[in-house]
Amino acid sequence: GDDRDDRVHDPPLTDVGHQQAQILADYLKSGANLESIVTSATDDEKRATPAPYAFTHLYCSAMHRALQTSKPISDALNVMPEIWLDIHEIGGIFLEMDGVATGYGGYTRAQVEGEFPGYKMPDTMTTDGWYDTAQGEEARINGLARALQVTDALKKRAAKDEHSGDRVALVSHGGFLDKVLKAFVERLPGDRYFQWLYNTSISRVDIGMDGFVVVRYVNRIGHLPPAL
């Protein structure tokens, strides 16, 4: 767009964003996870009480807005967020002026500890932040590589017996999750189409121990009222 002059390098959530995140958290805590009944018979008593949403692991991007979005989810579901550096938005943390992109380090270890106590951080988060400022704006190919690394890590995890019951949630970003979904269905780079994902939308992918992937749904926003 034409709003690059108004950009900040690691923007926080807007007031609307905070409202959306809280509504998402409330829904995940008390809403009916209807996917839990689709494989049961029509006369099965389990259909009367759909299982709640529940996650064994909650991963988030290190970008400020993702850290903020994770907080109400964490509080609602009683699962501590863990920062996964690879799931940040395409492009990284940068500002562009006169055609020159300047990179910024992002949240430091102390900033996370101060604003989001208890969040699990990788050792590579330091006093200088986490983003490699030398990149400026991340090269497109590196964003694609991250999507492949993330999906590969999840597939390898799903193949292990000790992780068979894992339900993993990623709090990430629209541009990057478009690439992740394309990686899951082996359609990278897929530059001729884009999967638009609304703020706080929920998408579900099931991964079998053999690596077989089932896309259950994408971009559900039924928890948001029309005003949001």
C-alpha positions in Angstrom: 0.0 0.0 0.0 0.9 3.7 0.3 1.2 3.6 4.1 4.9 2.7 4.4 5.7 6.1 5.8 3.5 5.2 8.8 5.0 1.8 9.4 6.7 0.8 12.6 9.2 -2.1 12.6 7.4 -4.3 15.2 3.9 -3.0 15.6 1.7 -4.0 18.6 -1.9 -5.0 18.3 -4.5 -2.3 17.8 -7.4 -2.0 20.1 -9.4 -4.1 17.7 -6.6 -6.7 17.6 -6.8 -7.0 21.4 -10.5 -7.5 21.2 -10.2 -10.1 18.5 -7.5 -12.0 20.5 -9.7 -12.0 23.7 -12.7 -13.2 21.8 -10.6 -16.0 20.2 -9.4 -17.0 23.6 -12.9 -17.1 25.1 -14.1 -19.2 22.2 -11.2 -21.7 22.5 -12.0 -22.1 26.2 -15.8 -22.4 26.0 -16.7 -23.0 22.4 -17.7 -26.4 21.0 -15.0 -28.0 18.9 -17.5 -29.6 16.4 -14.7 -31.4 14.6 -14.7 -33.8 17.5 -18.0 -35.3 16.4 -17.7 -35.7 12.6 -16.5 -39.3 12.8 -19.1 -40.4 15.3 -22.4 -42.0 14.4 -25.5 -39.8 14.4 -27.0 -41.6 17.4 -23.7 -41.5 19.4 -24.2 -39.8 22.7 -20.8 -38.0 22.3 -22.6 -35.7 19.8 -24.4 -34.0 22.6 -21.2 -32.8 24.2 -18.5 -31.8 21.7 -15.0 -31.8 23.1 -13.5 -28.5 24.0 -10.5 -27.0 22.2 -7.4 -28.0 24.0 -3.7 -27.8 23.1 -0.7 -29.6 24.5 1.6 -27.0 23.0 1.2 -23.3 22.1 3.9 -21.8 19.9 4.1 -18.1 18.9 6.1 -15.9 16.7 8.5 -13.5 18.4 6.9 -10.5 16.8 5.1 -8.2 19.3 1.6 -8.7 18.0 1.9 -12.5 18.1 3.3 -12.4 21.6 0.3 -10.3 22.6 -2.2 -12.5 20.8 -0.9 -15.5 22.6 -1.4 -14.1 26.1 -5.2 -14.4 26.4 -5.0 -17.9 24.7 -2.5 -18.9 27.3 -4.6 -17.6 30.2 -7.8 -19.3 28.8 -6.3 -22.7 28.1 -3.6 -22.8 30.8 -0.8 -23.6 28.4 2.4 -21.5 28.5 3.5 -20.1 25.1 6.8 -21.0 23.6 8.5 -18.7 21.1 9.3 -20.4 17.8 11.5 -18.0 15.9 10.9 -19.7 12.5 7.2 -18.7 12.4 7.7 -14.9 12.1 6.0 -13.0 9.3 7.5 -13.0 5.8 10.0 -10.2 5.4 11.1 -10.0 9.0 11.5 -6.9 11.1 12.5 -3.9 8.9 11.7 -0.5 7.7 12.3 0.7 4.2 13.3 4.3 3.3 14.3 5.5 -0.2 14.6 1.9 -1.3 16.9 0.8 1.6 15.6 -1.7 4.1 16.9 -1.4 7.6 16.6 -4.5 9.9 15.7 -4.3 13.6 16.4 -6.9 16.3 12.9 -7.2 17.7 12.0 -8.0 21.3 14.9 -8.8 23.6 15.0 -11.5 26.2 14.5 -8.9 28.9 11.6 -7.3 27.2 9.8 -10.7 26.8 10.5 -11.5 30.5 9.2 -8.2 31.5 6.0 -8.1 29.4 5.3 -11.8 29.0 6.6 -13.6 32.1 6.9 -17.3 31.8 7.0 -17.4 28.0 9.6 -20.0 26.9 12.4 -18.6 24.8 15.1 -20.2 22.7 18.7 -19.5 23.7 19.2 -17.5 20.6 17.0 -14.7 21.9 19.5 -12.3 23.4 20.0 -8.8 24.6 20.0 -7.7 21.0 16.7 -9.3 20.1 16.2 -12.3 17.8 16.0 -11.0 14.2 19.2 -10.9 12.1 19.4 -7.2 11.3 21.9 -7.8 8.5 19.1 -9.2 6.4 17.2 -6.0 6.3 14.1 -7.2 4.6 14.2 -11.0 4.6 14.8 -12.5 1.2 11.7 -14.2 -0.2 13.5 -17.5 -0.6 14.3 -17.5 3.1 10.6 -17.1 4.0 9.8 -20.1 1.8 12.6 -22.1 3.5 11.2 -21.3 6.9 7.8 -22.7 5.9 9.4 -25.9 4.7 11.4 -26.2 7.9 8.3 -25.7 10.1 6.2 -28.2 8.2 9.1 -30.7 8.2 9.6 -30.3 11.9 5.9 -30.9 12.6 5.9 -34.0 10.3 9.0 -35.5 12.1 7.3 -34.8 15.4 4.1 -36.5 14.4 6.1 -39.6 13.4 7.2 -40.2 17.0 5.2 -42.3 19.4 5.7 -39.9 22.3 4.1 -37.1 20.4 1.1 -39.1 19.1 -1.3 -37.1 21.4 0.1 -33.7 20.7 -2.2 -30.9 19.7 0.0 -28.0 18.6 -1.2 -24.5 18.1 0.8 -21.9 16.2 0.1 -18.2 16.6 1.7 -16.7 13.5 0.9 -14.4 10.6 -1.2 -14.4 7.5 1.6 -14.2 5.0 3.7 -16.9 6.6 0.8 -19.2 7.3 -0.1 -19.0 3.6 3.3 -20.4 2.9 2.9 -23.1 5.6 -0.4 -24.3 4.2 1.1 -24.4 0.7 4.1 -26.4 2.1 1.7 -28.9 3.7 0.0 -29.5 0.4 3.2 -29.4 -1.6 2.4 -26.3 -3.5 5.3 -24.0 -2.8 6.0 -21.4 -3.9 2.5 -21.0 -5.3 3.0 -17.4 -6.3 -0.1 -17.3 -8.5 -2.5 -17.5 -5.6 -2.8 -16.4 -2.0 -4.7 -17.9 0.9 -6.1 -14.9 2.7 -6.3 -15.6 6.5 -8.3 -13.1 8.6 -7.1 -11.9 12.0 -7.5 -14.7 14.7 -8.8 -17.1 12.1 -8.5 -20.8 12.9 -7.1 -23.4 10.5 -6.6 -27.1 11.3 -4.2 -29.6 9.7 -3.9 -33.2 10.9 -0.6 -35.0 10.4 -0.5 -38.8 10.5 2.5 -40.7 11.8 3.3 -41.6 8.2 3.4 -37.9 7.3 0.0 -38.0 5.5 -1.6 -34.6 5.8 -5.3 -33.9 6.1 -6.4 -30.2 5.8 -9.6 -30.1 7.9 -10.4 -26.5 7.5 -8.9 -23.1 6.8 -9.7 -19.5 7.9 -12.6 -20.1 10.2 -13.7 -16.9 11.9 -17.1 -17.8 13.3 -16.1 -16.7 16.8 -15.8 -13.0 15.6 -19.0 -10.8 15.7 -19.7 -8.8 12.5 -18.3 -5.6 14.1 -14.9 -7.3 14.4 
